[in-house]
Amino acid sequence: MIEEVPDWLRWVLVLPLAVGAWIGSQAIIMILGNFFSQGLGLWNLGIWVVTVGAAVAAPYGFVWVGALAAPRYSFRVAVILTAIHALGAMTILVMVLGTKHLNAPVWWVITGNGVGILATLGACAQFREKRPKINDIPLPS
């Protein structure tokens, strides 16, 4: 499927596909969050789905899809995408913490960004030994 696309085009599509995976996973997470929106306040399951999903799935997908799109050097691409995500996460963290109208506790914002960076490192690790196949997507059990 993707192996039939010319190498030059795959290189061009690495970042757009990674961003698309991030946006797509965020959209799915928001839909699931609305589906599970029951309860009040901190015990609202929808809030947990959105928060944990946004912290883990979106960064993981960003790195995993981008590195999978690259025709070669998947691990190096994964490391670069992890660095891009970490830089973006830290930029957003500084911007959010600089505002006077923060809607979440500071520890929650910092933890979410830290978990996201750990998720990208986990995606990176999958490309360390061998290039995963599209069927190697880990599914919850």
C-alpha positions as CSV (number, residue, x, y, z in Angstrom):
1,M,0.0,0.0,0.0
2,I,2.3,2.8,1.2
3,E,5.3,0.9,-0.1
4,E,4.1,1.5,-3.7
5,V,4.4,5.3,-3.3
6,P,7.7,6.7,-4.6
7,D,10.4,7.4,-2.0
8,W,10.5,11.2,-2.8
9,L,6.8,11.5,-2.2
10,R,7.0,9.5,1.0
11,W,9.7,11.9,2.3
12,V,7.5,14.9,1.4
13,L,4.5,13.3,3.2
14,V,6.2,12.4,6.5
15,L,5.3,15.6,8.4
16,P,1.8,16.1,6.9
17,L,0.9,12.5,7.7
18,A,2.3,12.8,11.2
19,V,0.3,16.0,11.8
20,G,-2.8,14.3,10.2
21,A,-2.4,11.4,12.6
22,W,-2.2,13.8,15.5
23,I,-5.3,15.7,14.4
24,G,-7.2,12.6,13.5
25,S,-6.5,11.0,16.8
26,Q,-7.6,14.2,18.6
27,A,-10.9,14.2,16.7
28,I,-11.5,10.5,17.6
29,I,-10.6,11.3,21.2
30,M,-13.0,14.2,21.4
31,I,-15.8,12.1,19.9
32,L,-15.2,9.4,22.5
33,G,-15.0,12.0,25.2
34,N,-18.4,13.3,24.3
35,F,-19.8,9.7,24.1
36,F,-18.5,8.9,27.6
37,S,-19.4,12.3,29.2
38,Q,-21.1,11.1,32.3
39,G,-20.7,12.2,35.8
40,L,-19.6,15.5,37.3
41,G,-16.3,17.3,37.7
42,L,-13.2,15.2,38.1
43,W,-15.1,12.0,38.0
44,N,-16.5,12.6,34.5
45,L,-15.3,9.7,32.4
46,G,-15.3,11.9,29.3
47,I,-12.8,14.2,30.8
48,W,-10.5,11.3,31.6
49,V,-10.9,9.9,28.0
50,V,-10.0,13.2,26.4
51,T,-7.2,14.0,28.8
52,V,-5.4,10.7,28.7
53,G,-6.1,10.2,25.0
54,A,-4.8,13.6,24.2
55,A,-1.7,13.0,26.3
56,V,-0.9,9.6,24.9
57,A,-2.6,8.7,21.6
58,A,-2.0,11.9,19.7
59,P,1.7,12.2,20.4
60,Y,2.2,8.5,19.9
61,G,0.4,8.6,16.6
62,F,2.3,11.6,15.5
63,V,5.6,9.8,15.8
64,W,4.5,6.4,14.8
65,V,2.7,7.4,11.6
66,G,5.4,9.9,10.6
67,A,8.2,7.3,11.0
68,L,6.2,4.6,9.3
69,A,5.7,7.0,6.3
70,A,9.4,7.5,5.8
71,P,10.9,5.1,3.2
72,R,14.2,4.7,5.2
73,Y,15.8,5.7,8.5
74,S,12.6,5.2,10.4
75,F,14.3,5.4,13.8
76,R,16.0,8.6,13.0
77,V,12.8,10.1,11.7
78,A,11.0,8.9,14.9
79,V,13.7,10.7,17.0
80,I,13.3,13.9,15.0
81,L,9.5,13.8,15.3
82,T,9.9,13.1,19.0
83,A,12.1,16.2,19.3
84,I,9.6,18.3,17.3
85,H,6.8,17.1,19.6
86,A,8.8,17.8,22.7
87,L,9.6,21.3,21.5
88,G,6.0,22.0,20.7
89,A,4.8,20.6,24.1
90,M,7.3,22.7,26.0
91,T,6.3,25.8,24.0
92,I,2.6,25.2,24.8
93,L,3.5,24.5,28.4
94,V,5.3,27.8,28.7
95,M,2.4,29.6,27.0
96,V,-0.2,28.0,29.2
97,L,1.6,28.5,32.4
98,G,2.2,32.2,31.5
99,T,-1.5,32.9,31.3
100,K,-3.5,34.1,34.3
101,H,-6.6,32.1,33.3
102,L,-5.4,28.5,33.7
103,N,-8.4,26.1,33.9
104,A,-6.5,23.1,35.3
105,P,-4.0,22.6,38.1
106,V,-0.4,23.3,37.1
107,W,0.7,19.7,38.0
108,W,-2.0,18.4,35.7
109,V,-0.7,20.4,32.7
110,I,2.9,19.4,33.4
111,T,2.0,15.7,33.9
112,G,0.0,15.7,30.6
113,N,2.9,17.1,28.7
114,G,5.3,14.7,30.4
115,V,3.2,11.7,29.6
116,G,3.0,12.9,26.0
117,I,6.7,13.0,25.7
118,L,7.0,9.5,27.2
119,A,4.4,8.3,24.6
120,T,6.6,9.7,21.8
121,L,9.6,7.9,23.3
122,G,7.6,4.7,23.4
123,A,6.7,5.1,19.7
124,C,10.4,5.8,19.0
125,A,11.4,2.6,20.7
126,Q,9.3,0.6,18.4
127,F,11.5,1.6,15.5
128,R,14.8,0.9,17.3
129,E,15.1,-2.7,16.5
130,K,13.1,-3.2,13.3
131,R,10.6,-1.3,11.2
132,P,7.1,-2.3,12.4
133,K,4.5,-3.4,9.9
134,I,1.1,-1.7,9.6
135,N,-0.4,-4.7,11.4
136,D,1.9,-4.2,14.4
137,I,-0.3,-1.4,15.8
138,P,-0.7,-2.3,19.4
139,L,-4.4,-2.9,20.3
140,P,-5.8,-2.7,23.8
141,S,-6.4,-6.2,25.2
